[in-house]
Amino acid sequence: MLISDLNIDFTAIMPEILVTCLALVVLVLDFFLRGRSKLILGYLAMLGLLAILPVAVISVVPEASFGGTVTADRFAAFFNVIFILAGTLALAVSTAYLKHSDALKGEYYVIILFATLGMMVMASASDLMSIYVGLELMALCFYILVALGRDTGRSMEGALKYFILGAFSSGIFLYGMSFAYGFSGSTNLADIARQAELGAFEDPFLVLAVVLIAVGFAFKVALFPFHLWAPDAYQGAPTPVAALLSVGSKAAAFAVFMRIFLVAFPEFQPQWSKLMWLLSALTMIFGSVVAISQKNIIRMLAYSSIAHAGMIVIGLLVFNRTGVSGVLYYLLVYLFMNLGAFSVVALVGKTESGGLNISDCKGLAARYPLTSLLMALFLLALAGVPPTGGFTAKFFILASAVNAGYYWLAALGVTTTAVALFFYARVIYYMYMKEPEGQPITVQTGVVGTWVLLIAAAGTLISGLYPAPFMEFATHAIEPLIR
């Protein structure tokens, strides 16, 4: 292949280049800063990502570049917006959280930037090898971030489970990729699709490749029964890391799944849809039911995140413009409401028990009315209560399922949503209807933390009250994948 055939276009990877440069600048400056002055690195990383955001929106090159390994289309631009916003909000919360926890580490900001870079690489990758590079870059960063609280056994347990199961899932994913390469002779998604159209999709070993890749994807988004790492990793990680892990890595995994299965394996939809139907149903039931018994808010949010993943999979099963655009819209709204809820938990002071339990929220509304109001908003949005974006997102997903004939799955989605309302409302009940007991908890939002909560609240409300521009953004983003 000649160099001219590679179609080298640096515009296609300009957002990734800028994020890499930003991470290296923060890394170098870390050597010259000491103590609390390292907070400057957090503000620099946060402002840098905000400056890169418009570049990520306009850096759209529909044609595959770099030998067909990168496709910087509107689909990739949509997810880059999610990743950059998630990274920015997580960094903003971290500036208050790390100061509060007295754990200022300059490398923390660098690793978050590289995790964001890995997500961006995954979204724009159009080759199995480049997808795997982005996946491992993101995963390695999160392994380290989850283990940052290494002085506590809970953090080490969560990091170890995440690392072992993450490595196992990566191996399964890579094994599926090897089957896809063996039968198509290429790791390029477009080439694999052409082989499938020629009839290679009838080969049982290529069907096995599809199943293995789907299972690897199920690990990354914590679908039942591949969810075992999620609750412990979320609880053991620093809370801003748990927020980014629950939002960013989930969105990146869904981006990869859509890129692979809508581009390379559309012929296999009858095969993988049966598997994903079962995983979606079991995940929604398990996540919603188990979350009821949780006493720790982080673990409750972890299981609710599992249930939300099952809901999002419904949109993939529909396999049309309405369903897939609903998935993108859901992920965008999920960014605001879930990261907002995690941010409130991150900004709450430590309690005697060493973690924020639901019972610790007794009487919180009397002392911190604004924080309690915003937490109630985020929880109601996660439960799907109108007029929040959570209601609109679930409505789009469930309506597309009904239109496609997935009546039982839609009914199950409605039922599990009603169940989820119970454990979300329980936190609100404790905040507003219970009297405080013992040592009251403190909320240290600060200026930056307050702005994070207000931005998340604005995104949650505006996406519900006026969803048209958000849905239009999502609909345009899927055009390169579904015509």
LINGIMO-V951027 format. One record per pair of residues at least 24 apart in sequence whose ideal C-beta (glycine too) atoms are under 8 Angstrom apart, sorted by the first residue. I is the first residue (numbers start at 0). J is the second residue. If there is no record, write none. Layout:
I_J, I_J
//
This chain:
0_66, 4_66, 5_64, 5_65, 5_66, 6_62, 6_63, 6_64, 6_65, 6_66, 7_64, 7_65, 8_60, 8_64, 8_65, 10_58, 10_60, 10_71, 11_58, 11_60, 11_64, 11_65, 11_69, 11_70, 11_71, 11_123, 12_64, 12_65, 12_69, 12_71, 12_123, 13_54, 13_58, 14_51, 14_54, 14_55, 14_58, 14_79, 14_83, 14_119, 15_116, 15_119, 15_120, 15_123, 17_47, 17_51, 17_54, 18_48, 18_51, 18_112, 18_115, 18_116, 18_119, 19_116, 21_47, 21_48, 21_51, 21_112, 22_109, 22_112, 22_113, 22_116, 25_105, 25_108, 25_109, 25_112, 26_105, 26_106, 26_109, 28_105, 29_105, 29_106, 29_108, 29_109, 32_105, 34_103, 35_98, 35_103, 37_103, 37_104, 37_105, 38_94, 38_97, 38_98, 38_103, 40_105, 40_108, 41_90, 41_91, 41_93, 41_94, 41_97, 41_108, 42_94, 43_108, 44_90, 44_108, 44_111, 44_112, 45_87, 45_90, 45_91, 45_94, 48_83, 48_86, 48_87, 48_90, 48_112, 48_115, 49_83, 49_87, 51_83, 52_80, 52_83, 52_84, 52_87, 55_79, 55_80, 55_83, 55_119, 56_80, 61_479, 63_125, 63_189, 66_126, 67_125, 67_126, 67_187, 67_189, 67_190, 68_124, 68_125, 68_126, 68_128, 68_129, 68_187, 69_123, 69_124, 69_125, 69_126, 69_129, 70_123, 70_124, 70_125, 70_479, 71_123, 72_123, 72_479, 73_475, 73_476, 73_478, 73_479, 74_122, 74_254, 74_257, 74_258, 74_476, 74_477, 74_479, 74_480, 75_119, 75_122, 75_123, 75_254, 76_476, 77_327, 77_331, 77_472, 77_473, 77_476, 78_118, 78_119, 78_122, 78_250, 78_251, 78_254, 79_119, 79_122, 79_123, 80_331, 81_246, 81_247, 81_250, 81_330, 81_331, 81_334, 82_115, 82_118, 82_119, 82_122, 82_247, 82_250, 82_251, 83_115, 84_334, 85_115, 85_242, 85_243, 85_246, 85_247, 85_250, 85_334, 85_338, 86_111, 86_112, 86_114, 86_115, 86_243, 86_247, 88_242, 88_338, 88_342, 88_451, 88_454, 88_455, 89_239, 89_240, 89_242, 89_243, 89_247, 89_338, 90_239, 91_447, 91_448, 91_450, 91_451, 92_238, 92_239, 92_242, 92_341, 92_342, 92_345, 92_346, 92_447, 92_448, 92_451, 93_237, 93_239, 94_447, 95_345, 95_346, 95_443, 95_444, 95_445, 95_447, 95_448, 96_237, 96_238, 96_239, 96_345, 96_346, 97_237, 99_346, 99_348, 99_443, 100_237, 100_349, 102_147, 102_148, 102_237, 104_147, 107_144, 107_147, 110_140, 110_143, 110_144, 111_140, 111_144, 111_240, 111_243, 113_140, 114_140, 114_141, 114_144, 114_243, 114_247, 115_247, 117_251, 118_247, 118_248, 118_250, 118_251, 121_251, 121_252, 121_254, 121_255, 122_251, 122_254, 122_255, 122_258, 124_255, 124_258, 125_187, 125_188, 125_189, 125_258, 125_262, 126_186, 126_187, 126_188, 127_176, 127_179, 127_180, 127_186, 127_187, 127_188, 127_259, 128_176, 128_186, 130_255, 130_258, 130_259, 131_169, 131_172, 131_173, 131_176, 133_251, 134_169, 134_172, 134_219, 134_251, 134_255, 135_169, 137_247, 137_248, 137_251, 138_165, 138_169, 141_165, 141_240, 141_244, 141_248, 144_236, 144_237, 144_240, 144_243, 144_244, 145_232, 145_235, 145_236, 145_240, 145_244, 147_236, 147_237, 147_240, 148_235, 148_236, 148_237, 151_235, 153_231, 153_234, 153_235, 154_235, 154_236, 155_235, 156_231, 156_235, 157_228, 157_231, 157_232, 157_233, 157_234, 157_235, 157_236, 158_232, 158_235, 158_236, 160_227, 160_228, 160_231, 160_232, 161_228, 161_231, 161_232, 164_218, 164_225, 164_227, 164_228, 165_218, 165_228, 167_218, 168_214, 168_215, 168_218, 168_219, 168_225, 169_215, 171_211, 171_214, 171_215, 171_218, 172_211, 172_212, 172_214, 172_215, 172_216, 172_218, 173_215, 174_211, 175_207, 175_208, 175_209, 175_210, 175_211, 175_212, 175_213, 175_214, 175_215, 176_208, 176_212, 177_208, 178_204, 178_205, 178_207, 178_208, 178_211, 179_205, 179_208, 179_209, 179_212, 179_263, 182_208, 188_258, 188_259, 188_262, 188_263, 189_262, 189_263, 191_263, 191_264, 192_262, 192_263, 192_264, 192_265, 192_266, 195_263, 195_264, 195_265, 195_266, 195_267, 196_266, 200_264, 200_266, 200_267, 206_267, 206_270, 209_260, 209_264, 209_267, 209_270, 209_271, 210_270, 210_271, 210_274, 212_259, 213_256, 213_260, 213_271, 213_274, 213_275, 216_252, 216_255, 216_256, 217_278, 219_248, 219_249, 219_251, 219_252, 219_255, 220_249, 220_252, 220_253, 220_256, 220_308, 220_311, 221_249, 221_304, 221_305, 221_308, 222_278, 222_279, 222_281, 222_282, 222_305, 222_308, 222_309, 222_312, 223_278, 223_281, 223_282, 223_284, 223_285, 223_286, 223_305, 223_309, 224_281, 224_285, 226_282, 226_285, 226_286, 226_305, 229_301, 229_304, 229_305, 230_298, 230_301, 230_302, 233_297, 233_298, 233_300, 233_301, 233_304, 234_295, 234_297, 234_298, 234_301, 234_354, 237_345, 238_297, 238_341, 238_344, 238_345, 239_341, 239_342, 239_345, 241_297, 241_300, 241_301, 241_341, 242_337, 242_338, 242_341, 242_342, 242_345, 243_338, 245_300, 245_301, 245_304, 245_337, 245_338, 245_341, 246_333, 246_334, 246_337, 246_338, 249_304, 249_308, 249_330, 249_333, 250_330, 250_333, 250_334, 253_311, 253_315, 253_326, 253_330, 256_315, 257_315, 257_323, 257_326, 257_477, 257_480, 258_480, 260_315, 261_323, 261_480, 261_481, 262_480, 268_318, 272_316, 272_318, 275_312, 275_315, 275_316, 276_316, 276_405, 276_408, 278_309, 278_312, 279_309, 279_310, 279_312, 279_313, 279_316, 279_408, 280_309, 280_408, 280_411, 281_309, 282_306, 282_308, 282_309, 282_312, 283_309, 283_310, 283_411, 283_412, 283_415, 284_309, 284_411, 284_415, 286_415, 287_415, 287_416, 287_418, 287_419, 288_418, 290_419, 290_422, 291_418, 291_421, 291_422, 293_357, 293_422, 294_356, 294_357, 294_358, 295_354, 295_355, 295_356, 295_357, 296_344, 296_355, 296_356, 296_357, 296_360, 296_426, 297_341, 297_344, 297_354, 297_355, 299_357, 299_422, 299_426, 300_337, 300_340, 300_341, 300_344, 303_381, 303_419, 303_422, 303_423, 304_337, 306_415, 306_419, 307_333, 307_337, 307_381, 309_415, 310_393, 310_396, 310_412, 310_415, 310_416, 311_396, 313_396, 313_397, 313_399, 313_400, 313_405, 313_408, 313_409, 313_412, 314_395, 314_396, 314_399, 314_400, 316_400, 316_403, 316_405, 316_408, 317_399, 317_400, 317_402, 317_403, 317_405, 318_403, 319_399, 319_403, 319_481, 320_474, 320_477, 320_481, 321_395, 321_398, 321_399, 321_402, 322_396, 322_399, 322_400, 322_403, 323_477, 323_480, 323_481, 324_395, 324_470, 324_473, 324_474, 324_476, 324_477, 325_392, 325_395, 325_396, 325_399, 325_473, 326_396, 327_473, 327_476, 327_477, 328_391, 328_392, 328_395, 328_462, 328_466, 328_469, 328_470, 328_473, 329_392, 329_393, 329_395, 329_396, 331_462, 331_469, 331_472, 331_473, 332_380, 332_388, 332_389, 332_391, 332_392, 332_458, 332_459, 332_462, 332_463, 332_469, 333_389, 333_392, 334_458, 335_380, 335_388, 335_454, 335_455, 335_456, 335_457, 335_458, 335_459, 335_462, 336_377, 336_380, 336_381, 336_387, 336_388, 336_389, 336_455, 336_458, 336_459, 337_377, 337_381, 338_455, 339_373, 339_376, 339_377, 339_451, 339_452, 339_455, 339_456, 339_459, 340_374, 340_377, 340_378, 340_381, 342_448, 342_451, 342_452, 342_455, 343_370, 343_373, 343_374, 343_377, 343_442, 343_452, 346_370, 346_442, 346_443, 346_444, 346_445, 346_448, 346_452, 347_440, 347_441, 347_442, 348_440, 348_441, 348_442, 348_443, 350_438, 350_440, 351_437, 351_438, 355_440, 357_425, 357_426, 357_429, 358_429, 358_436, 359_440, 360_426, 360_429, 360_430, 360_433, 360_440, 361_429, 361_430, 361_433, 361_434, 361_435, 361_436, 362_430, 362_433, 362_434, 362_435, 362_439, 363_429, 363_430, 363_435, 363_440, 363_442, 364_430, 364_431, 365_435, 366_435, 366_439, 366_442, 367_442, 370_442, 370_444, 370_452, 371_430, 371_431, 373_452, 373_453, 373_455, 373_456, 374_426, 374_427, 374_430, 375_427, 375_430, 375_431, 376_456, 376_459, 376_460, 377_455, 377_456, 377_459, 378_423, 378_424, 378_426, 378_427, 379_423, 379_427, 380_459, 380_463, 381_419, 381_423, 382_416, 382_419, 382_420, 382_423, 382_424, 383_416, 383_419, 383_420, 384_420, 385_463, 386_460, 386_463, 386_464, 387_459, 387_460, 387_462, 387_463, 388_458, 388_459, 388_460, 388_461, 388_462, 388_463, 388_466, 388_469, 389_459, 389_463, 390_463, 391_462, 391_463, 391_466, 392_462, 395_470
//
